[in-house]
Amino acid sequence: MKILAIDTALGACSACVYESTTGQLLGFETLAMQRGHAEALPGLVGKIRDQLLPGLDQVERVAVTVGPGSFTGIRVGIAAARALGLALDVPVVGVSTLSAFAAPLLGDESRAAVAAAIDARHGAIYVMMISASGAMQVTPRLLKIDQAALQLPSGTLRICGSGAALLAAAARQRGLSCDMSGALDAPDISYVARLGALADPASAPPDPLYLKAPDVTPPGRAAAAS
């Protein structure tokens, strides 16, 4: 199955086409950025299309990161994925950003627990934890950093994601050692595609996973408070 994957949820604008039967990347583009995903994404997908023969017509599924992450970035990616799904007449699936961060660290020989963390600002992180046995220990949620650290297991621990440094600092204050090799600003787009290939379109719709309200104040409310 050929998967077109899109990620605009965090610090990059990325897309790829991945062949799930061979594990091969057929096209790949990524740009590091905090803003401007909406403007960058069309050109980036166009470059992917130009890398393929005969273009995107061979794509059988679209996968997109649905959050948690930037409110604007999530909306940009989901809107683009839905539009491409309609144009190509293929299913669209949503992939958790936290799962995409954690995926490269799972299934190797380290047998370590994995914590994926994204900076949610104001002393909080979006976090998900998976035990060394592969069981979900903490489902994706928003927690204060010290609260998240209290749920970290003892023993070998690998922390990934854009909030890895924040969680690792709190872990070390508890005397825990951790590996931060997965500390990235955005997930590897190839793993978004891999998870998208495994997802069931019926249970993984391309719907936003925000986990918290936006950090904005409606104009009317702000005027009333002044």
C-alpha positions in Angstrom: 0.0 0.0 0.0 1.3 3.5 -0.9 0.7 6.0 1.8 0.9 9.8 1.5 1.8 11.2 4.9 1.5 14.8 6.1 2.8 16.5 9.3 2.3 20.1 10.1 1.5 19.8 13.8 4.7 21.0 15.3 8.2 22.3 14.3 8.2 21.1 10.7 6.2 20.9 7.5 6.8 17.4 6.2 5.3 14.9 3.6 6.3 11.6 2.1 5.0 8.7 0.1 5.8 5.3 1.7 5.3 1.9 0.3 4.2 -0.3 3.2 4.9 -3.7 1.4 8.6 -2.9 0.8 9.2 -0.3 3.6 10.5 2.1 0.9 10.2 5.9 0.9 9.2 6.8 -2.7 9.2 10.6 -2.0 10.2 12.7 0.9 10.3 16.4 1.8 10.6 18.3 5.0 11.2 21.9 6.1 11.9 23.0 9.7 9.5 25.8 10.7 7.3 27.0 13.6 4.9 29.1 11.4 3.9 29.2 7.7 2.9 25.6 7.3 -0.2 26.6 5.2 2.0 28.5 2.7 4.7 25.8 2.6 2.6 22.7 2.3 1.2 22.9 -1.2 4.7 23.4 -2.7 6.1 20.6 -0.6 3.4 18.2 -1.7 4.0 19.3 -5.3 7.7 18.3 -4.9 6.6 14.9 -3.7 4.3 14.5 -6.7 7.2 15.3 -9.0 9.3 12.6 -7.4 6.7 10.0 -8.3 5.7 8.4 -11.6 2.8 8.8 -12.4 2.3 11.4 -9.7 0.0 10.9 -6.7 -2.5 8.8 -8.6 -0.8 5.7 -7.1 -1.5 6.8 -3.5 -4.0 4.4 -1.8 -4.3 6.2 1.6 -3.5 9.6 3.2 -2.2 9.8 6.8 -2.0 13.0 8.8 -0.8 14.0 12.3 -3.9 15.1 14.3 -2.1 16.4 17.4 -1.5 17.3 20.0 0.5 20.2 18.8 -0.1 23.7 17.3 -3.8 24.5 16.8 -3.1 26.2 13.5 -0.7 23.5 12.3 -3.1 20.7 13.1 -5.9 22.4 11.2 -3.7 23.1 8.2 -2.6 19.4 8.0 -6.0 17.9 8.5 -7.6 20.3 5.9 -5.0 19.4 3.3 -5.2 15.7 4.0 -9.0 15.7 3.7 -8.8 17.6 0.4 -6.2 15.2 -1.0 -8.3 12.2 0.2 -11.3 13.6 -1.7 -9.3 14.4 -4.8 -7.6 11.0 -4.9 -10.8 9.1 -3.7 -8.8 7.3 -1.0 -9.4 7.0 2.8 -7.7 9.5 5.2 -6.5 8.4 8.7 -5.3 10.4 11.7 -2.1 9.6 13.6 -1.3 10.9 17.1 1.8 13.1 17.1 2.8 11.4 20.4 2.6 7.9 18.8 4.6 9.1 15.8 7.4 10.3 18.2 7.3 7.0 20.2 7.2 4.6 17.2 10.9 4.6 16.3 11.8 3.7 19.9 9.4 0.8 20.2 10.2 -2.8 19.2 13.9 -2.5 19.4 16.2 -4.5 21.7 16.5 -1.9 24.5 13.4 -3.2 26.3 12.9 0.3 27.8 9.9 2.2 28.8 9.1 5.1 26.4 7.7 8.5 27.3 6.7 10.8 24.5 6.4 14.5 25.5 5.4 17.7 23.7 5.9 21.1 25.2 2.4 22.6 25.9 3.8 25.7 27.5 3.0 27.2 30.9 4.8 24.4 32.7 2.8 21.6 31.1 3.4 18.9 28.5 1.3 16.6 26.4 2.5 13.1 27.4 2.1 9.5 26.6 3.9 6.6 28.3 4.4 3.0 27.2 5.9 0.4 29.6 8.9 -1.8 28.8 6.4 -4.6 28.1 4.7 -2.5 25.4 1.6 -1.8 27.4 0.1 1.7 27.4 0.9 3.1 30.8 -0.4 6.7 30.4 -2.7 7.5 27.5 -2.2 10.8 25.7 -3.1 13.7 28.1 -2.1 17.1 29.3 -0.2 17.2 32.6 2.0 19.6 34.6 5.6 18.5 34.1 6.1 17.5 37.8 2.9 15.5 37.7 4.1 13.6 34.5 7.5 12.9 36.2 5.8 11.3 39.1 4.3 8.7 36.8 7.6 7.8 35.2 8.8 4.2 35.9 12.1 3.4 37.5 14.6 1.5 35.4 15.6 2.2 31.8 13.6 5.0 30.3 13.7 6.6 26.8 12.1 10.0 26.4 11.2 11.5 23.0 9.4 14.4 21.5 9.8 18.2 21.5 9.2 18.3 25.3 11.8 15.6 26.0 14.2 18.0 27.7 11.5 19.3 30.0 10.4 15.9 31.1 14.0 14.6 31.4 15.0 17.4 33.7 12.0 16.6 36.0 12.9 12.9 35.8 16.5 13.6 36.9 15.3 15.6 39.9 13.6 12.3 41.0 16.9 10.5 40.5 15.9 8.7 37.3 18.2 8.2 34.4 16.9 8.6 30.9 17.9 8.5 27.2 16.9 11.5 25.2 17.9 10.2 21.7 14.4 10.8 20.5 14.3 14.5 21.4 13.1 16.0 18.1 11.1 19.1 17.2 8.8 17.1 14.9 8.2 13.4 14.3 9.9 11.4 11.6 7.4 11.6 8.7 8.2 8.1 7.6 6.8 6.8 10.9 3.6 8.9 10.4 3.3 6.9 7.2 4.0 3.6 8.9 1.4 4.2 11.6 -1.0 5.4 8.9 -0.6 2.1 7.0 -1.5 0.1 10.2 -4.5 2.3 11.2 -8.1 1.3 10.6 -9.9 4.1 8.8 -13.0 3.3 10.8 -11.4 3.9 14.2 -8.7 6.5 13.3 -10.5 9.4 11.6 -8.6 12.6 10.7 -10.1 14.5 13.6 -8.1 17.0 15.8 -6.6 15.8 19.0 -6.1 19.0 20.9 -6.2 17.9 24.6 -6.6 21.5 25.8 -8.4 24.8 24.9 -6.6 27.3 22.7 -4.3 29.9 24.3 -6.3 32.8 23.0 -8.9 35.2 24.5 -11.9 36.1 22.3 -11.8 39.8 21.3 -15.1 40.6 23.0 -14.0 39.1 26.3 -10.6 40.8 26.2 -12.4 44.2 25.6 -14.7 43.6 28.5 -11.8 42.8 30.8 -9.9 46.0 30.0 
